[in-house]
Amino acid sequence: MIDLSKTLERTKSLVIEVGDFIRKESDNFTKSDIELKGFNDLVSYVDKEAEKQLVAGCSEILPEAGFIAEEGTSDKTGDTYNWIIDPLDGTTNFTHGLPIYAISLALMAEDKIVLGIVYEINKDECFYAIEGENAYLNDQVISVSKVPKLSGSLLATGFPYYDFEQMSKYLSILNDFMQQTHGLRRMGSAAVDLAYVACGRFEGFFEYNLNAWDVAAGAFIVERAGGNVTDFKCGPDYIFGREILAAGPVHTEMLEVIQKHWLA
């Protein structure tokens, strides 16, 4: 087993360095630099260059590891270890000048996440955790909200932007949550949403049609912060299963609302 503490320190330094690159590029970025990977699926030279830097740095930190990375910079598969990387989660925000986006980086050993980092670039907030330890925000231990009921909660979600087949079910879920909580927020970055659940700013987060690189690091940090993370069936397939519900004590109530509509 690798030394996770040393790996974390080296990886944090790398992520913050790449975050500095993204921050500087945001000053000169224009909408003419936007590229389309698919319908409403944006990318830019910043995403691609940031991923190259992360892959190169992670390769030095752990040469035997492979990669599951959004922009496909490396197709290497590790026998035991694989990095799961989103170099710029919240690309649409970035390209429109909205200052909510993050680097999301996780390390998977076999089929288990053992390290996670979410770096919210504009607030200079680094959320991180390793297996068996607490979750942290900039060296301070964090925990999920202790609010026990939906009636006292603020929730986060994401809106469908390319697959609208489940829209009616999704809107029914939103309708219920709007009437039972302090409100819903749509930040535009699942990694940020999950990090904010981990530190108690949101009581819960749910979304569907996400990829592993969107959620792997943040979900792990939520778990290390004392939260509960499942798919919509209350199962464990939330990294690759494209459904995620992450919350503190309100997880049970949230799951009841979601399942009432989603599994109908």
N, C-alpha and C positions, 0 to 999 in steps of 0.2 A: 504494500500500500504506500502511496506517495505521502509526503509530508504536506497535509492540506493547509496548515497554517502558513508555511513558507510559500506554497503555491498561491494562496490567497493574496499575500502581500505583494508578490510580483505581479499578479494579475490586476490587482487594484491600481497599481502604478501605471500599468499599460492602459487600462480603461480610461483613467483620468487624462493620460497623455493624448489618447485618441479623442477624448471629449474636448480637449483644448483645440485640436485641429477642427472639429466640427463647429465649435463656437466661433472660431476665427472665420471660417468659410461662410457662416451665416451672415456676416456683415456685407459680403460681396455677392451673395447668391441672388439671382434673378429668376423669374418664372420661365425665361427662355432656356434655362438649364434643366427644366423638368423633362424627364423621359417617361414613356408609358410601357409597362410590362404587360398590361392587360387593362380591361375596363376598370377605371378608377383605381388602378394599381400603379402608383407612382414610384419613381426611382430617380436618382440623380448621381452625378459623379461623386458627390460627397458620400453617399451610401457605399458606393463601390470602393472608393479609396479608403474609407474608414474600415471596411471589412478586410481589405488587403493588409492594412496595418495590424489589425487584430489577429488575423490568421498568422502573419509573420511573427508577431510577438508571442502568441500562444505556442507556436511551433518551437520556439527557443525555450520556453518555460517547460514544455512537456513534449519532447520530440516524437514520442510514440503515439500520441493522440491523433485521432481523426477529427472531422468537422461535419456538423450539420449547420450550414450557414445560409442565410436568406438569399444572398446574391450569387451563390455557387462559386465562390472564389477558389475553394478547394473541394475535390471529390474524394479525398483520402478518408478511409474508414479505419478506425483504430480497433485493435483486438479487444481491448479492455476499456480504454478511455476515449471519449468523444466530446469535443466542445460544441455547444449549441449557441449560435451567435446571431443576434440581430444588431447590426452595426448602427442602426438609426431607427428605433421604434417610435413611430410618429412622423413618418416622412411627409405625409400630407400637411401636418402642422408646420413642419420645417419649411416646406416649399412655399407655404402661404405666409410665412413670417410669424406664426404663432409659437410662442416660446415654451412649448410643452413637448419634449421629446427626450429620448434616453437611449443609452447603450444597454443592451441586455445580453449577459453572458453567463452560461452555466456549464458545469463540467459533469458529465455523466460517466459513472463507473459501472460497466455492464449495463443494466437497465435502471439504475438508480442515480438520481442527482445527488452530488456530494458537495457542490460548491455553487453559489449563485451570487451574481453582482448585477445590480441595476443602478446605473449612474445617470441621474437626472441633471442634465448638463447646465441648464440655465440657472438653477438654484444651487448648483454645486453640491448636490446631495448624493452621497454614495451609500446605498443600501447593500448589505452583504451578509452572508452566512456560510458556514461550512457544516458538514455533518457532525452531529453531536454537540454543537455549540449554540449559543444564543444568536439571534439576529441583531444587526447593528445598523445605525444610521450615523455616519461620521463619528465612529468610535463610541457612540452611546447606545446602550442596549434598548431595543424597542420591543413592543408587544402589541398585539391586536387589541382593538377596542373591547371593553368589558360590557358595553351596552347590551342588555339582555333581550330586548324586544324590538321588533321592526318599528314600532311606533316612535322609538327614539333614535332611529338610525338614518344615516345618509349613505346612499348606495351609488355605485358607479357601474356603468355598462358601456357597451359600444354599439353603434348602429350598423346594420348590414350595409355594405357598399357595393356588392357585386352579386351575391346570391340572395334573391328575395323570395325564395320558395316558402320559407318559414315566417314570412312577414306577419301574417295574421296572428299566429301563435305568439310571436314576439310582442306585438302591440297589445295583446291581451295581458301578457305578463306585465308590461309597462303600466297598463291601466290599473292593475291591482296595486303595484308598488307605489304608484303616484298617490294613491289614496290611503296608503298604510304607513308611509314613512315621512321623514323630513324633506325628502326630495331625491332626485336622480341627477347624476352628473355624467357627462360624456366628454372625457378629457382628450381622446384621440390617440392614446398610447396605452395598450394593455399592460406594458411593463410598469409604467407610472401608476396606473390604477392599482396593480397588485402591491407595489411598494407602499402606496398610501394605505392600503388595507393593513399591511404588516405593521405600520407605525400608528394605526388607530385613527387616521384622518377620515377614512371611510370604514363603515361597519361591514360592508360586503361588496363584492364585484362578481358579475356574471356576464358571459358573452359566448357566442358560438361562431364557428367558422374561423377560428384562430389556428395558427401554426405553432409548432413546437418552439421555434425561436421567439415567438411573442410571449410565451408564458413560462418556459422552463425555469428561468432564474427567479422571476417574481413569485411563482407558486411555491418554490422551495423556501424562499425567504419568509413568506406568510406562514408556512408550516413551522419553521424554526422560531417564529414569533408567537407561536401558540395557536395559530389558526387552523381551520379545517378546510381542505381543498379536495373537491371531488368533481366528477362529471355530473351531468343532469340526472343520471340514474343513481346517484350516490355511490358510484364506483370509482376506481382508481385511474381510469383512462382519460386523464385530462391533459396530458402533455401532447400525445399524438391523436387523441380522439376528437379534437376540434370543438369540445364543449368544456366550459370551466365555471365552477362556482367556488369562490374563495371568501371566507368570512370568519368572524369570531363567533360568539354565542348565537347570533341571529341566523347562522347557517341552516338550522333546522326549519325555521319559519320560511326562509327564502326558498329552500328546496320544496316545501309544500306548495308554495305559489307557482314556482316554475313547473313542477311536475303536473299540477292541475291542468295546465294549458299545453305544455310541451308533449306530454305523453298521452294526451286525449286522443 
